């Protein structure tokens, strides 16, 4: 219907709507530039490193002190309480990566802000997952034996050498990753009685207060579990997640469509009731005008709502959340020790299955099979800073994109960059 067919009041209302909609469009675009689930998402802005740059530099500064010969650790590992008396075991599996190694940043960032008591509560293990560990650029670094409790190789963890040699020759990265993850997890389980086992990939960086926040969250989880407020049986707590998979999920579109239809119906009902009850509106709320409102104006607003992105409208509040779906990936997971044996068995079973699944997929399969919940701490306590991976199977490697610090495949916590620059610790300070 042509615009001039409407009367003066109707044209004024439609013009006002168009102006307000344009303003909302600009506002929503500005709000959602960093939301990967938004139509307005801009990768240059969304993946811009902020806080992670600070933490990387702090970690490197810390590491440089212990990368000099003759420098002793302020509380050397040999003086710690035995590995069997720890709060948590931190297992890091490291491989030789293209372009850049981040192992030093990972190891340094999880301990550069710890108090002596906190550091003594951790047993930090690094497994060099190569047949010849000397091929790893960091294997002979001075800092390694100084600030890491246990440096492990395939020899020390009783690895299946024939299988590993075959996987390396075939470049079967996915199957070897399953095996390496199991060996790293097994080492933490066998060499420590710690109730919590934290498995980290070798390309993450931790926020300054990760230890306090993580331990406080675990205590609250256990307290909530006993009081019936949180799941009674959980497999892991996620210390890293990416917003990339937390948008409007395809399986929920029937629900979204239903509520969109309800919204249109409610607007139509209110307009019809108003027209019947209020005589002054009868010349405005005509049937043609209501058709435009209900089938153009309201759907446009609904569309703008969805285009803006779910994370923009419903960001995760600081604290612990159940995340049984759409959690990614395996960069940083804290395991409940009680379920580690069954996870180890399941990982071993899946190593020979075809097709081979990624580590995080296998973990999710076990959790679903056993009915175990998965939890996540928000904001993320870790950031993924590995820019490239051999899993991509490229012939050549080069730096791509505007930033050297980024997460491969967009596996990046946007919340990590924002939360800690604002000192947004409300939940943790309660």
C-alpha positions in Angstrom: 0.0 0.0 0.0 1.4 3.4 -1.0 2.4 5.8 1.8 0.1 8.6 0.5 -2.9 6.4 1.0 -2.6 6.8 4.8 -4.0 9.9 6.5 -1.9 12.6 8.2 -1.7 11.0 11.6 -0.8 7.6 10.2 1.9 9.1 8.1 3.3 10.9 11.1 3.4 7.7 13.1 5.1 5.8 10.4 7.6 8.5 9.8 8.4 8.6 13.6 8.7 4.8 13.6 11.2 5.0 10.7 13.3 7.6 12.5 13.3 5.6 15.8 14.1 2.4 14.0 17.0 4.0 12.2 18.3 5.2 15.5 17.9 1.8 17.1 19.6 0.2 14.1 22.7 2.4 14.6 22.6 1.8 18.4 22.3 -2.0 18.1 25.2 -2.1 15.6 27.4 -0.2 18.0 26.4 -2.4 20.9 27.0 -5.7 19.1 30.3 -5.1 17.2 32.0 -7.6 19.5 29.2 -10.2 19.5 30.2 -13.1 17.2 26.6 -14.1 17.0 25.5 -10.7 15.7 24.9 -9.8 12.1 26.8 -6.6 12.9 29.9 -8.4 14.3 33.2 -7.0 13.1 36.1 -9.4 13.5 38.7 -6.6 13.7 36.9 -5.2 16.7 35.7 -8.5 18.2 39.0 -10.2 18.1 41.0 -7.2 19.2 43.4 -8.3 22.0 43.4 -6.0 25.1 43.8 -7.5 28.5 45.6 -10.6 27.0 48.4 -8.3 25.7 49.0 -7.1 29.2 49.0 -10.6 30.6 51.3 -11.9 28.0 53.8 -9.1 28.6 53.6 -9.6 32.4 54.2 -13.4 31.9 57.2 -12.8 29.6 58.7 -10.3 32.1 58.2 -12.9 34.9 59.7 -15.6 32.7 62.8 -13.6 31.7 64.0 -13.5 35.3 64.1 -17.3 35.5 65.5 -17.7 32.0 69.0 -16.7 33.3 71.5 -19.1 34.7 72.2 -18.8 38.4 68.7 -17.4 39.2 66.9 -19.3 41.9 63.2 -19.6 42.4 62.0 -17.7 45.4 60.3 -20.9 46.7 61.9 -23.7 44.7 59.8 -26.8 43.8 62.1 -29.0 45.9 60.8 -27.2 49.0 57.1 -27.7 48.3 55.0 -30.1 50.1 54.9 -33.6 48.4 52.8 -33.9 45.2 50.4 -36.1 47.1 49.3 -33.1 49.2 48.0 -30.6 46.8 44.9 -28.6 46.1 45.1 -29.0 42.3 47.3 -30.6 39.7 47.8 -28.6 36.6 48.7 -30.7 33.5 49.9 -29.1 30.3 50.5 -31.1 27.2 52.8 -29.3 24.8 53.7 -29.9 21.2 55.8 -28.1 18.6 53.6 -25.5 17.0 53.9 -23.5 13.8 55.1 -19.9 13.9 55.2 -19.4 17.7 55.4 -21.3 21.0 53.2 -20.1 23.8 54.2 -22.6 26.5 56.3 -20.1 28.5 53.4 -17.7 28.5 51.0 -20.4 29.7 53.3 -21.6 32.5 54.2 -18.1 33.7 50.7 -16.7 33.6 49.3 -19.3 35.9 51.8 -18.5 38.6 53.3 -15.0 38.3 50.7 -13.6 40.7 50.4 -16.5 43.1 51.4 -16.2 46.8 53.9 -18.7 48.1 51.1 -20.6 49.8 49.0 -20.7 46.6 52.0 -21.9 44.5 52.7 -24.7 47.0 49.1 -25.8 46.6 49.7 -26.5 42.9 51.5 -29.4 41.2 52.4 -28.1 37.7 53.3 -30.8 35.2 54.4 -30.3 31.5 54.3 -33.2 29.1 56.4 -32.8 26.0 54.4 -34.8 23.5 57.1 -35.5 21.0 59.1 -38.7 20.3 62.2 -36.5 20.6 61.4 -33.8 23.2 64.5 -31.9 22.2 62.7 -31.0 19.0 60.5 -28.7 21.1 62.0 -25.1 21.2 61.3 -24.8 24.9 62.6 -28.2 26.1 66.0 -26.9 27.0 64.9 -23.5 28.3 66.5 -22.6 31.6 63.2 -21.5 33.2 61.5 -24.9 32.5 63.1 -26.9 35.3 63.0 -23.9 37.6 59.3 -23.1 37.7 57.7 -26.4 36.6 57.4 -29.1 39.2 57.6 -32.1 36.9 58.9 -32.1 33.3 57.5 -35.2 31.6 58.3 -37.0 28.3 56.9 -40.1 26.6 59.7 -42.0 28.4 58.6 -41.0 31.9 54.8 -41.6 31.3 55.2 -45.1 29.8 53.7 -44.1 26.5 53.1 -46.6 23.6 56.1 -45.6 21.5 55.3 -47.7 18.5 51.8 -46.2 18.2 53.1 -42.7 18.7 55.8 -43.1 16.0 53.2 -44.3 13.6 50.8 -41.4 14.4 53.6 -38.9 14.0 54.6 -40.4 10.7 51.0 -40.4 9.4 50.5 -36.9 10.8 47.3 -38.2 12.5 47.0 -35.1 14.7 43.5 -35.8 15.9 44.2 -39.4 17.1 47.5 -38.4 18.6 45.8 -35.5 20.5 43.5 -37.9 22.1 46.4 -40.1 23.2 48.5 -37.1 24.5 45.6 -35.7 26.4 45.0 -39.1 28.1 48.7 -39.4 29.0 48.8 -35.9 30.5 45.6 -36.5 32.5 46.8 -39.9 33.6 50.1 -38.3 34.8 48.3 -35.8 37.0 46.0 -38.5 38.4 48.8 -40.9 39.2 51.3 -38.3 40.5 49.0 -36.3 42.8 46.1 -36.9 45.2 44.8 -33.4 44.4 40.9 -33.3 44.4 41.0 -31.1 41.2 42.9 -31.7 38.0 43.3 -28.8 35.7 44.2 -29.6 32.1 45.5 -26.7 30.0 46.5 -26.5 26.4 49.9 -24.9 25.8 48.6 -21.8 24.2 46.5 -20.1 26.9 47.1 -17.2 29.2 45.5 -16.8 32.6 44.0 -13.7 34.2 45.8 -12.4 37.3 43.3 -13.7 39.9 42.5 -17.0 38.2 43.5 -19.2 41.1 41.4 -17.3 43.7 38.4 -17.2 41.4 38.6 -20.8 40.4 39.0 -22.2 43.9 36.2 -19.9 45.2 34.0 -21.1 42.4 34.7 -24.7 43.2 33.9 -24.1 46.8 30.6 -22.5 45.8 29.8 -25.4 43.5 30.4 -27.9 46.2 28.3 -25.9 48.6 25.5 -25.4 46.1 25.6 -29.1 45.3 25.2 -30.1 48.9 22.3 -27.6 49.2 20.6 -28.9 46.0 21.2 -25.6 44.2 23.7 -26.9 41.6 24.0 -30.3 39.8 24.9 -33.1 42.1 27.3 -34.8 39.6 29.5 -32.9 37.3 32.5 -33.8 35.1 34.3 -30.6 34.7 34.3 -26.8 35.2 35.2 -24.8 32.1 37.8 -22.1 32.7 37.6 -21.0 29.0 34.7 -20.7 26.7 34.1 -18.8 23.5 31.0 -16.7 22.8 31.1 -17.9 19.2 28.8 -20.8 19.9 26.5 -19.1 22.4 24.3 -17.3 19.8 20.8 -18.0 18.6 21.0 -21.8 18.2 19.3 -23.4 15.2 17.6 -26.1 17.2 15.7 -23.4 19.2 14.3 -21.6 16.1 10.9 -23.1 16.5 10.7 -21.6 20.0 12.0 -18.2 18.6 9.4 -18.3 15.8 6.6 -19.2 18.3 7.4 -16.2 20.6 7.7 -13.9 17.6 4.3 -14.9 16.4 2.9 -14.4 19.9 4.5 -10.9 20.0 2.8 -10.0 16.7 -0.5 -11.4 17.9 -0.3 -9.4 21.2 0.3 -6.2 19.3 -2.6 -6.9 17.0 -4.9 -7.7 20.0 -3.9 -4.6 21.9 -4.5 -2.4 18.8 -7.9 -4.0 18.1 -9.0 -3.6 21.7 -7.8 0.0 21.8 -9.6 0.8 18.6 -12.8 -0.6 20.0 -12.5 1.1 23.4 -11.0 4.5 22.4 -13.1 6.3 19.8 -10.2 8.8 19.0 -8.0 6.0 17.7 -10.5 4.6 15.2 -9.3 6.9 12.4 -5.7 5.9 13.0 -5.9 2.1 13.8 -7.5 1.2 10.5 -7.2 -2.3 9.1 -4.6 -1.3 6.4 -2.6 0.6 9.0 -2.6 -2.4 11.4 -1.5 -4.7 8.6 1.6 -2.5 8.1 2.2 -2.4 11.8 1.8 -6.1 12.4 3.4 -7.5 9.3 6.1 -4.9 8.7 6.9 -2.7 11.7 6.8 -5.3 14.5 8.6 -8.0 12.4 11.3 -5.4 11.6 11.9 -4.8 15.3 11.9 -8.6 16.0 14.4 -9.0 13.2 16.6 -6.3 14.7 16.5 -8.0 18.1 17.8 -11.3 16.6 20.3 -9.5 14.3 21.9 -7.8 17.3 22.9 -11.1 18.8 22.0 -13.2 21.8 25.2 -12.4 23.8 24.5 -8.7 23.5 21.0 -9.0 25.0 21.7 -11.8 27.4 25.4 -11.7 28.5 26.5 -14.4 31.0 26.5 -12.9 34.5 29.7 -13.4 36.6 29.6 -16.7 38.4 29.1 -20.4 37.7 26.8 -21.6 35.0 25.6 -25.0 33.7 26.9 -25.3 30.2 25.8 -28.7 28.9 25.7 -27.5 25.3 27.6 -25.2 23.0 30.7 -25.1 25.2 34.0 -24.9 23.4 36.7 -26.1 23.6 39.3 -28.1 25.6 41.7 -25.2 26.3 41.2 -25.1 30.0 39.1 -27.6 32.0 39.1 -28.4 35.7 38.0 -32.0 36.4 36.4 -33.5 39.4 38.9 -36.2 40.3 36.2 -38.7 41.1 35.3 -39.0 37.4 38.8 -39.0 35.9 39.2 -42.8 35.8 36.1 -43.3 33.7 37.3 -40.4 31.4 40.7 -42.0 31.0 39.0 -45.3 30.1 36.7 -43.6 27.6 39.6 -41.7 26.0 41.5 -44.9 25.5 38.4 -46.6 23.9 37.9 -43.7 21.5 41.6 -43.7 20.3 40.9 -46.5 17.9 37.4 -45.6 16.8 36.7 -44.4 13.3 36.1 -41.6 12.6 38.3 -40.1 15.2 36.7 -37.4 17.3 38.4 -34.3 18.7 39.3 -34.3 22.4 36.5 -31.9 23.4 34.0 -33.9 21.4 35.0 -37.2 23.2 34.7 -35.5 26.6 31.2 -34.3 25.7 30.2 -37.7 24.5 31.2 -39.2 27.9 29.4 -36.5 29.8 26.2 -37.1 27.8 26.5 -40.9 28.0 26.9 -40.8 31.8 24.5 -37.9 32.5 27.2 -35.7 33.9 26.8 -32.0 34.0 29.3 -29.5 32.6 29.9 -26.2 34.4 31.6 -22.9 33.3 33.0 -19.9 35.2 32.1 -16.6 33.7 34.0 -14.5 32.8 36.6 -16.9 31.4 39.6 -17.4 33.6 41.8 -18.1 30.6 42.3 -16.8 27.0 43.3 -18.9 24.0 46.2 -17.1 22.3 47.3 -19.9 19.8 47.1 -18.2 16.4 47.6 -21.3 14.3 47.5 -25.1 14.7 48.9 -28.0 12.8 45.3 -29.4 12.8 44.7 -27.0 9.9 47.0 -29.2 7.7 48.4 -26.3 5.7 51.5 -26.7 3.5 52.9 -23.3 4.6 52.4 -21.1 7.6 52.2 -17.4 7.8 50.7 -14.7 10.1 47.3 -13.8 8.9 44.9 -11.1 10.1 45.6 -7.8 11.9 46.7 -9.3 15.2 49.6 -11.6 16.2 47.7 -12.5 19.4 44.5 -14.3 18.5 42.7 -17.6 18.8 42.8 -20.0 15.8 39.5 -20.6 14.1 37.9 -17.7 16.1 38.2 -19.7 19.4 38.5 -16.6 21.4 36.9 -15.3 24.6 35.7 -11.8 24.0 34.5 -11.5 27.6 38.0 -12.2 28.9 39.3 -9.0 27.1 36.5 -6.9 28.5 35.9 -8.2 32.0 39.3 -7.8 33.6 39.9 -4.3 32.1 36.8 -3.2 34.0 37.7 -5.1 37.2 34.3 -6.8 36.9 34.6 -9.2 39.8 31.2 -8.6 41.5 30.3 -12.2 41.9 33.7 -13.2 43.1 33.8 -10.4 45.7 30.5 -11.4 47.4 
